[in-house]
């Protein structure tokens, strides 16, 4: 069994803003296009940005997950802010990751047949993808 991330113990403290957002990174693509890829969204959350002392309220989290729904402990947090130039609210946000995963292949990987077993070399998360038929 590899490492797994749990919503309750790993992600909820981040989504309540009880711990600062881990490893935040800017989103360089259109945020609307980014979030369309997600099927796991939690709205009405809070976030504590690193270096800030008060939580930002009413943000939405989009959670990275694997083929069988297992959580990767990473994703994207988004909120709206007033855009003075466009005179409207616009979405903004950050990526985050409890672990910035580095996938290494397991023995037996057969990429030409769509079998990509592997895990993160840092935390041990199972990142296997089976795209074969
Ligand atoms: Zn990892």
Backbone and ligand atoms as CSV (ligand in chain L), in Angstrom:
chain,resi,resn,atom,element,x,y,z
A,1,UNK,N,N,0.835,-1.207,0.000
A,1,UNK,CA,C,0.000,0.000,0.000
A,1,UNK,C,C,0.868,1.254,0.000
A,2,UNK,N,N,0.584,2.153,-0.911
A,2,UNK,CA,C,1.301,3.411,-0.937
A,2,UNK,C,C,0.637,4.429,-0.029
A,3,UNK,N,N,1.204,5.577,0.002
A,3,UNK,CA,C,0.653,6.689,0.780
A,3,UNK,C,C,-0.676,7.129,0.165
A,4,UNK,N,N,-1.617,7.506,1.007
A,4,UNK,CA,C,-2.834,8.148,0.508
A,4,UNK,C,C,-3.054,9.438,1.287
A,5,UNK,N,N,-3.799,10.338,0.691
A,5,UNK,CA,C,-4.155,11.587,1.364
A,5,UNK,C,C,-5.634,11.549,1.696
A,6,UNK,N,N,-5.974,11.931,2.917
A,6,UNK,CA,C,-7.367,11.895,3.323
A,6,UNK,C,C,-7.942,13.304,3.380
A,7,UNK,N,N,-9.201,13.391,2.962
A,7,UNK,CA,C,-9.887,14.680,2.977
A,7,UNK,C,C,-9.918,15.239,4.401
A,8,UNK,N,N,-10.276,14.370,5.334
A,8,UNK,CA,C,-10.495,14.834,6.706
A,8,UNK,C,C,-9.191,15.264,7.389
A,9,UNK,N,N,-8.168,14.415,7.322
A,9,UNK,CA,C,-6.983,14.721,8.117
A,9,UNK,C,C,-5.948,15.551,7.362
A,10,UNK,N,N,-5.889,15.402,6.042
A,10,UNK,CA,C,-4.851,16.117,5.287
A,10,UNK,C,C,-5.351,17.412,4.656
A,11,UNK,N,N,-6.560,17.365,4.081
A,11,UNK,CA,C,-7.016,18.515,3.298
A,11,UNK,C,C,-7.922,19.477,4.066
A,12,UNK,N,N,-8.742,18.962,4.984
A,12,UNK,CA,C,-9.661,19.868,5.685
A,12,UNK,C,C,-8.941,20.970,6.465
A,13,UNK,N,N,-7.825,20.688,7.151
A,13,UNK,CA,C,-7.146,21.804,7.858
A,13,UNK,C,C,-6.724,22.922,6.902
A,14,UNK,N,N,-6.357,22.570,5.666
A,14,UNK,CA,C,-5.992,23.577,4.664
A,14,UNK,C,C,-7.244,24.314,4.195
A,15,UNK,N,N,-8.340,23.557,3.989
A,15,UNK,CA,C,-9.569,24.136,3.442
A,15,UNK,C,C,-10.365,24.907,4.493
A,16,UNK,N,N,-9.992,24.778,5.766
A,16,UNK,CA,C,-10.570,25.605,6.824
A,16,UNK,C,C,-9.678,26.805,7.119
A,17,UNK,N,N,-8.492,26.837,6.515
A,17,UNK,CA,C,-7.565,27.920,6.801
A,17,UNK,C,C,-6.879,27.776,8.142
A,18,UNK,N,N,-6.893,26.564,8.703
A,18,UNK,CA,C,-6.220,26.347,9.995
A,18,UNK,C,C,-4.711,26.256,9.827
A,19,UNK,N,N,-4.268,25.815,8.669
A,19,UNK,CA,C,-2.836,25.819,8.356
A,19,UNK,C,C,-2.657,26.602,7.063
A,20,UNK,N,N,-1.495,27.213,6.902
A,20,UNK,CA,C,-1.238,28.028,5.713
A,20,UNK,C,C,-1.203,27.140,4.471
A,21,UNK,N,N,-1.607,27.705,3.360
A,21,UNK,CA,C,-1.619,26.993,2.082
A,21,UNK,C,C,-0.207,26.480,1.768
A,22,UNK,N,N,-0.046,25.154,1.586
A,22,UNK,CA,C,1.295,24.611,1.369
A,22,UNK,C,C,1.766,24.756,-0.082
A,23,UNK,N,N,3.001,25.137,-0.253
A,23,UNK,CA,C,3.644,25.244,-1.574
A,23,UNK,C,C,2.795,25.988,-2.608
A,24,UNK,N,N,2.351,27.211,-2.309
A,24,UNK,CA,C,1.517,27.918,-3.284
A,24,UNK,C,C,2.299,28.309,-4.533
A,25,UNK,N,N,1.618,28.210,-5.667
A,25,UNK,CA,C,2.220,28.620,-6.940
A,25,UNK,C,C,1.186,29.373,-7.749
A,26,UNK,N,N,1.619,30.384,-8.501
A,26,UNK,CA,C,0.665,31.136,-9.324
A,26,UNK,C,C,0.094,30.264,-10.444
A,27,UNK,N,N,-1.103,30.620,-10.892
A,27,UNK,CA,C,-1.733,29.935,-12.020
A,27,UNK,C,C,-1.519,30.815,-13.244
A,28,UNK,N,N,-0.839,30.290,-14.232
A,28,UNK,CA,C,-0.473,31.127,-15.372
A,28,UNK,C,C,-1.442,31.026,-16.550
A,29,UNK,N,N,-2.370,30.072,-16.456
A,29,UNK,CA,C,-3.368,29.959,-17.515
A,29,UNK,C,C,-4.675,30.572,-17.037
A,30,UNK,N,N,-5.635,30.680,-17.940
A,30,UNK,CA,C,-6.952,31.172,-17.566
A,30,UNK,C,C,-7.549,30.267,-16.493
A,31,UNK,N,N,-7.956,30.862,-15.393
A,31,UNK,CA,C,-8.383,30.050,-14.257
A,31,UNK,C,C,-9.681,29.308,-14.563
A,32,UNK,N,N,-10.535,29.913,-15.384
A,32,UNK,CA,C,-11.766,29.221,-15.765
A,32,UNK,C,C,-11.472,27.945,-16.528
A,33,UNK,N,N,-10.504,28.018,-17.431
A,33,UNK,CA,C,-10.121,26.832,-18.200
A,33,UNK,C,C,-9.499,25.786,-17.281
A,34,UNK,N,N,-8.740,26.240,-16.295
A,34,UNK,CA,C,-8.093,25.307,-15.369
A,34,UNK,C,C,-9.111,24.515,-14.557
A,35,UNK,N,N,-10.107,25.208,-14.011
A,35,UNK,CA,C,-11.000,24.520,-13.078
A,35,UNK,C,C,-11.982,23.601,-13.782
A,36,UNK,N,N,-12.154,23.763,-15.083
A,36,UNK,CA,C,-13.064,22.872,-15.820
A,36,UNK,C,C,-12.586,21.432,-15.808
A,37,UNK,N,N,-11.304,21.214,-15.534
A,37,UNK,CA,C,-10.772,19.849,-15.513
A,37,UNK,C,C,-11.141,19.095,-14.231
A,38,UNK,N,N,-11.628,19.812,-13.251
A,38,UNK,CA,C,-11.810,19.188,-11.941
A,38,UNK,C,C,-13.199,18.605,-11.774
A,39,UNK,N,N,-13.291,17.461,-11.117
A,39,UNK,CA,C,-14.605,16.928,-10.764
A,39,UNK,C,C,-14.803,16.909,-9.249
A,40,UNK,N,N,-13.824,17.388,-8.509
A,40,UNK,CA,C,-13.990,17.467,-7.059
A,40,UNK,C,C,-13.809,18.908,-6.618
A,41,UNK,N,N,-14.934,19.547,-6.278
A,41,UNK,CA,C,-14.921,20.941,-5.870
A,41,UNK,C,C,-15.571,21.092,-4.505
A,42,UNK,N,N,-15.012,21.955,-3.687
A,42,UNK,CA,C,-15.597,22.285,-2.380
A,42,UNK,C,C,-15.720,23.796,-2.291
A,43,UNK,N,N,-16.921,24.298,-2.170
A,43,UNK,CA,C,-17.096,25.741,-2.054
A,43,UNK,C,C,-17.331,26.118,-0.589
A,44,UNK,N,N,-17.320,27.403,-0.319
A,44,UNK,CA,C,-17.559,27.886,1.040
A,44,UNK,C,C,-16.425,27.578,1.994
A,45,UNK,N,N,-15.235,27.443,1.479
A,45,UNK,CA,C,-14.062,27.145,2.313
A,45,UNK,C,C,-13.345,28.436,2.703
A,46,UNK,N,N,-12.308,28.269,3.482
A,46,UNK,CA,C,-11.439,29.386,3.848
A,46,UNK,C,C,-10.012,29.010,3.501
A,47,UNK,N,N,-9.173,30.014,3.371
A,47,UNK,CA,C,-7.765,29.727,3.105
A,47,UNK,C,C,-6.906,30.735,3.855
A,48,UNK,N,N,-5.796,30.269,4.358
A,48,UNK,CA,C,-4.807,31.139,4.994
A,48,UNK,C,C,-3.593,31.183,4.069
A,49,UNK,N,N,-3.374,32.345,3.468
A,49,UNK,CA,C,-2.232,32.464,2.564
A,49,UNK,C,C,-0.965,32.669,3.371
A,50,UNK,N,N,0.134,32.073,2.937
A,50,UNK,CA,C,1.389,32.199,3.680
A,50,UNK,C,C,1.759,33.671,3.862
A,51,UNK,N,N,2.169,34.022,5.055
A,51,UNK,CA,C,2.578,35.389,5.324
A,51,UNK,C,C,1.436,36.296,5.741
A,52,UNK,N,N,0.186,35.783,5.665
A,52,UNK,CA,C,-0.943,36.591,6.101
A,52,UNK,C,C,-1.435,36.080,7.449
A,53,UNK,N,N,-2.071,36.959,8.208
A,53,UNK,CA,C,-2.503,36.569,9.549
A,53,UNK,C,C,-3.993,36.290,9.624
A,54,UNK,N,N,-4.763,36.775,8.640
A,54,UNK,CA,C,-6.199,36.489,8.677
A,54,UNK,C,C,-6.594,35.650,7.470
A,55,UNK,N,N,-7.617,34.813,7.690
A,55,UNK,CA,C,-8.082,33.922,6.640
A,55,UNK,C,C,-8.842,34.689,5.567
A,56,UNK,N,N,-8.785,34.162,4.372
A,56,UNK,CA,C,-9.650,34.642,3.299
A,56,UNK,C,C,-10.865,33.718,3.281
A,57,UNK,N,N,-12.087,34.302,3.300
A,57,UNK,CA,C,-13.307,33.504,3.432
A,57,UNK,C,C,-13.944,33.250,2.070
A,58,UNK,N,N,-14.805,32.243,2.070
A,58,UNK,CA,C,-15.655,31.969,0.912
A,58,UNK,C,C,-14.854,31.717,-0.368
A,59,UNK,N,N,-13.859,30.870,-0.244
A,59,UNK,CA,C,-13.076,30.465,-1.405
A,59,UNK,C,C,-13.524,29.059,-1.812
A,60,UNK,N,N,-13.164,28.657,-3.028
A,60,UNK,CA,C,-13.489,27.313,-3.501
A,60,UNK,C,C,-12.213,26.526,-3.752
A,61,UNK,N,N,-12.234,25.268,-3.348
A,61,UNK,CA,C,-11.100,24.392,-3.578
A,61,UNK,C,C,-11.431,23.380,-4.670
A,62,UNK,N,N,-10.489,23.119,-5.532
A,62,UNK,CA,C,-10.600,22.104,-6.575
A,62,UNK,C,C,-9.471,21.108,-6.330
A,63,UNK,N,N,-9.839,19.843,-6.145
A,63,UNK,CA,C,-8.872,18.871,-5.633
A,63,UNK,C,C,-8.378,17.931,-6.725
A,64,UNK,N,N,-7.057,17.805,-6.823
A,64,UNK,CA,C,-6.471,16.838,-7.745
A,64,UNK,C,C,-6.759,15.431,-7.248
A,65,UNK,N,N,-7.150,14.559,-8.167
A,65,UNK,CA,C,-7.390,13.182,-7.773
A,65,UNK,C,C,-6.976,12.247,-8.901
A,66,UNK,N,N,-6.750,11.004,-8.519
A,66,UNK,CA,C,-6.283,10.011,-9.480
A,66,UNK,C,C,-7.423,9.257,-10.118
A,67,UNK,N,N,-7.055,8.229,-10.845
A,67,UNK,CA,C,-8.005,7.490,-11.664
A,67,UNK,C,C,-9.121,6.856,-10.840
A,68,UNK,N,N,-8.809,6.415,-9.633
A,68,UNK,CA,C,-9.855,5.780,-8.827
A,68,UNK,C,C,-10.359,6.731,-7.750
A,69,UNK,N,N,-10.155,8.035,-7.958
A,69,UNK,CA,C,-10.703,9.022,-7.033
A,69,UNK,C,C,-9.805,9.321,-5.849
A,70,UNK,N,N,-8.630,8.688,-5.784
A,70,UNK,CA,C,-7.747,8.944,-4.647
A,70,UNK,C,C,-7.205,10.372,-4.711
A,71,UNK,N,N,-7.183,11.016,-3.566
A,71,UNK,CA,C,-6.746,12.409,-3.509
A,71,UNK,C,C,-5.230,12.499,-3.552
A,72,UNK,N,N,-4.742,13.491,-4.276
A,72,UNK,CA,C,-3.296,13.691,-4.400
A,72,UNK,C,C,-2.748,14.656,-3.353
A,73,UNK,N,N,-3.629,15.268,-2.560
A,73,UNK,CA,C,-3.161,16.236,-1.568
A,73,UNK,C,C,-2.737,17.548,-2.195
A,74,UNK,N,N,-3.289,17.819,-3.386
A,74,UNK,CA,C,-2.939,19.047,-4.087
A,74,UNK,C,C,-4.162,19.523,-4.864
A,75,UNK,N,N,-4.028,20.670,-5.498
A,75,UNK,CA,C,-5.139,21.195,-6.273
A,75,UNK,C,C,-5.015,22.685,-6.461
A,76,UNK,N,N,-6.161,23.336,-6.424
A,76,UNK,CA,C,-6.208,24.737,-6.773
A,76,UNK,C,C,-7.238,25.400,-5.851
A,77,UNK,N,N,-6.956,26.609,-5.417
A,77,UNK,CA,C,-7.923,27.368,-4.627
A,77,UNK,C,C,-8.233,28.649,-5.398
A,78,UNK,N,N,-9.514,28.996,-5.465
A,78,UNK,CA,C,-9.926,30.135,-6.290
A,78,UNK,C,C,-10.899,31.017,-5.528
A,79,UNK,N,N,-10.858,32.301,-5.829
A,79,UNK,CA,C,-11.795,33.259,-5.251
A,79,UNK,C,C,-11.952,34.401,-6.241
A,80,UNK,N,N,-12.871,35.311,-5.920
A,80,UNK,CA,C,-13.070,36.446,-6.822
A,80,UNK,C,C,-12.492,37.705,-6.209
A,81,UNK,N,N,-11.971,38.545,-7.060
A,81,UNK,CA,C,-11.514,39.857,-6.595
A,81,UNK,C,C,-11.932,40.901,-7.627
A,82,UNK,N,N,-12.071,42.109,-7.147
A,82,UNK,CA,C,-12.496,43.201,-8.008
A,82,UNK,C,C,-11.375,43.568,-8.970
A,83,UNK,N,N,-11.682,43.584,-10.251
A,83,UNK,CA,C,-10.725,43.985,-11.281
A,83,UNK,C,C,-11.054,45.421,-11.681
A,84,UNK,N,N,-10.198,46.337,-11.261
A,84,UNK,CA,C,-10.458,47.763,-11.493
A,84,UNK,C,C,-10.472,48.116,-12.970
A,85,UNK,N,N,-9.641,47.441,-13.738
A,85,UNK,CA,C,-9.535,47.742,-15.154
A,85,UNK,C,C,-10.785,47.291,-15.912
A,86,UNK,N,N,-11.217,46.059,-15.609
A,86,UNK,CA,C,-12.395,45.523,-16.315
A,86,UNK,C,C,-13.697,45.925,-15.656
A,87,UNK,N,N,-13.639,46.560,-14.465
A,87,UNK,CA,C,-14.834,46.977,-13.741
A,87,UNK,C,C,-15.766,45.807,-13.466
A,88,UNK,N,N,-15.186,44.698,-13.078
A,88,UNK,CA,C,-16.001,43.533,-12.750
A,88,UNK,C,C,-15.215,42.631,-11.811
A,89,UNK,N,N,-15.908,41.679,-11.200
A,89,UNK,CA,C,-15.207,40.686,-10.401
A,89,UNK,C,C,-14.570,39.654,-11.325
A,90,UNK,N,N,-13.376,39.258,-10.979
A,90,UNK,CA,C,-12.677,38.260,-11.784
A,90,UNK,C,C,-12.159,37.168,-10.861
A,91,UNK,N,N,-12.047,35.960,-11.405
A,91,UNK,CA,C,-11.531,34.844,-10.617
A,91,UNK,C,C,-10.018,34.921,-10.543
A,92,UNK,N,N,-9.499,34.623,-9.366
A,92,UNK,CA,C,-8.055,34.503,-9.204
A,92,UNK,C,C,-7.808,33.342,-8.260
A,93,UNK,N,N,-6.565,32.919,-8.147
A,93,UNK,CA,C,-6.307,31.798,-7.261
A,93,UNK,C,C,-4.872,31.348,-7.310
A,94,UNK,N,N,-4.621,30.249,-6.636
A,94,UNK,CA,C,-3.280,29.687,-6.536
A,94,UNK,C,C,-3.369,28.168,-6.608
A,95,UNK,N,N,-2.300,27.559,-7.095
A,95,UNK,CA,C,-2.139,26.121,-6.936
A,95,UNK,C,C,-1.541,25.846,-5.559
A,96,UNK,N,N,-1.765,24.639,-5.065
A,96,UNK,CA,C,-1.110,24.254,-3.814
A,96,UNK,C,C,-0.826,22.766,-3.867
A,97,UNK,N,N,0.088,22.324,-3.014
A,97,UNK,CA,C,0.418,20.904,-2.948
A,97,UNK,C,C,1.055,20.613,-1.599
A,98,UNK,N,N,0.492,19.646,-0.878
A,98,UNK,CA,C,1.115,19.214,0.372
A,98,UNK,C,C,2.495,18.655,0.051
A,99,UNK,N,N,2.571,17.855,-1.010
A,99,UNK,CA,C,3.849,17.360,-1.533
A,99,UNK,C,C,3.894,17.709,-3.005
A,100,UNK,N,N,4.998,18.278,-3.464
A,100,UNK,CA,C,5.147,18.529,-4.898
A,100,UNK,C,C,5.669,17.233,-5.511
A,101,UNK,N,N,4.716,16.371,-5.929
A,101,UNK,CA,C,5.026,14.996,-6.294
A,101,UNK,C,C,6.037,14.887,-7.434
A,102,UNK,N,N,6.911,13.904,-7.309
A,102,UNK,CA,C,7.829,13.540,-8.370
A,102,UNK,C,C,7.595,12.066,-8.680
A,103,UNK,N,N,6.974,11.786,-9.825
A,103,UNK,CA,C,6.606,10.400,-10.125
A,103,UNK,C,C,7.803,9.618,-10.652
A,104,UNK,N,N,7.986,8.430,-10.101
A,104,UNK,CA,C,8.974,7.500,-10.641
A,104,UNK,C,C,8.244,6.209,-11.019
A,105,UNK,N,N,8.654,5.603,-12.119
A,105,UNK,CA,C,8.008,4.374,-12.579
A,105,UNK,C,C,8.292,3.218,-11.640
A,106,UNK,N,N,7.291,2.385,-11.442
A,106,UNK,CA,C,7.499,1.107,-10.773
A,106,UNK,C,C,8.064,0.125,-11.790
A,107,UNK,N,N,8.745,-0.924,-11.297
A,107,UNK,CA,C,9.136,-2.004,-12.217
A,107,UNK,C,C,7.879,-2.568,-12.866
A,108,UNK,N,N,7.954,-2.892,-14.132
A,108,UNK,CA,C,6.781,-3.448,-14.811
A,108,UNK,C,C,6.005,-2.411,-15.596
A,109,UNK,N,N,6.463,-1.149,-15.578
A,109,UNK,CA,C,5.788,-0.135,-16.387
A,109,UNK,C,C,5.846,-0.536,-17.854
A,110,UNK,N,N,4.736,-0.372,-18.547
A,110,UNK,CA,C,4.678,-0.703,-19.967
A,110,UNK,C,C,3.924,0.430,-20.650
A,111,UNK,N,N,4.666,1.515,-20.933
A,111,UNK,CA,C,4.008,2.737,-21.393
A,111,UNK,C,C,3.336,2.551,-22.746
A,112,UNK,N,N,3.899,1.701,-23.600
A,112,UNK,CA,C,3.303,1.525,-24.920
A,112,UNK,C,C,1.964,0.812,-24.820
A,113,UNK,N,N,1.721,0.101,-23.712
A,113,UNK,CA,C,0.433,-0.556,-23.522
A,113,UNK,C,C,-0.469,0.203,-22.553
A,114,UNK,N,N,-0.083,1.453,-22.232
A,114,UNK,CA,C,-0.954,2.275,-21.393
A,114,UNK,C,C,-0.891,1.930,-19.921
A,115,UNK,N,N,0.121,1.199,-19.522
A,115,UNK,CA,C,0.243,0.798,-18.116
A,115,UNK,C,C,1.376,1.590,-17.503
A,116,UNK,N,N,1.018,2.548,-16.655
A,116,UNK,CA,C,2.005,3.471,-16.088
A,116,UNK,C,C,1.998,3.378,-14.575
A,117,UNK,N,N,2.434,2.267,-14.017
A,117,UNK,CA,C,2.478,2.192,-12.556
A,117,UNK,C,C,3.615,3.067,-12.031
A,118,UNK,N,N,3.384,3.717,-10.928
A,118,UNK,CA,C,4.447,4.551,-10.388
A,118,UNK,C,C,4.014,5.191,-9.089
A,119,UNK,N,N,4.993,5.754,-8.416
A,119,UNK,CA,C,4.677,6.437,-7.162
A,119,UNK,C,C,5.587,7.641,-6.997
A,120,UNK,N,N,5.193,8.497,-6.060
A,120,UNK,CA,C,5.974,9.696,-5.790
A,120,UNK,C,C,7.220,9.311,-5.002
A,121,UNK,N,N,8.370,9.788,-5.455
A,121,UNK,CA,C,9.619,9.439,-4.771
A,121,UNK,C,C,9.760,10.170,-3.450
A,122,UNK,N,N,8.960,11.202,-3.215
A,122,UNK,CA,C,9.084,11.969,-1.972
A,122,UNK,C,C,8.149,11.455,-0.883
A,123,UNK,N,N,6.869,11.239,-1.231
A,123,UNK,CA,C,5.904,10.853,-0.182
A,123,UNK,C,C,5.373,9.442,-0.366
A,124,UNK,N,N,5.636,8.805,-1.513
A,124,UNK,CA,C,5.202,7.427,-1.709
A,124,UNK,C,C,3.789,7.288,-2.253
A,125,UNK,N,N,3.129,8.395,-2.613
A,125,UNK,CA,C,1.772,8.326,-3.155
A,125,UNK,C,C,1.736,7.456,-4.418
A,126,UNK,N,N,0.734,6.559,-4.479
A,126,UNK,CA,C,0.540,5.731,-5.668
A,126,UNK,C,C,-0.026,6.592,-6.790
A,127,UNK,N,N,0.709,6.750,-7.875
A,127,UNK,CA,C,0.272,7.600,-8.982
A,127,UNK,C,C,0.071,6.777,-10.252
A,128,UNK,N,N,-0.268,5.513,-10.082
A,128,UNK,CA,C,-0.450,4.611,-11.209
A,128,UNK,C,C,-1.583,5.083,-12.123
A,129,UNK,N,N,-1.309,5.043,-13.418
A,129,UNK,CA,C,-2.345,5.327,-14.416
A,129,UNK,C,C,-2.435,4.128,-15.345
A,130,UNK,N,N,-3.631,3.567,-15.468
A,130,UNK,CA,C,-3.856,2.459,-16.402
A,130,UNK,C,C,-4.778,2.946,-17.492
A,131,UNK,N,N,-4.196,3.307,-18.632
A,131,UNK,CA,C,-5.020,3.802,-19.728
A,131,UNK,C,C,-5.188,2.743,-20.813
A,132,UNK,N,N,-4.783,1.535,-20.488
A,132,UNK,CA,C,-4.944,0.425,-21.450
A,132,UNK,C,C,-6.381,-0.059,-21.484
A,133,UNK,N,N,-6.663,-1.043,-22.313
A,133,UNK,CA,C,-8.047,-1.525,-22.379
A,133,UNK,C,C,-8.155,-2.998,-22.022
L,1,ZN,ZN,ZN,4.571,13.209,-3.189
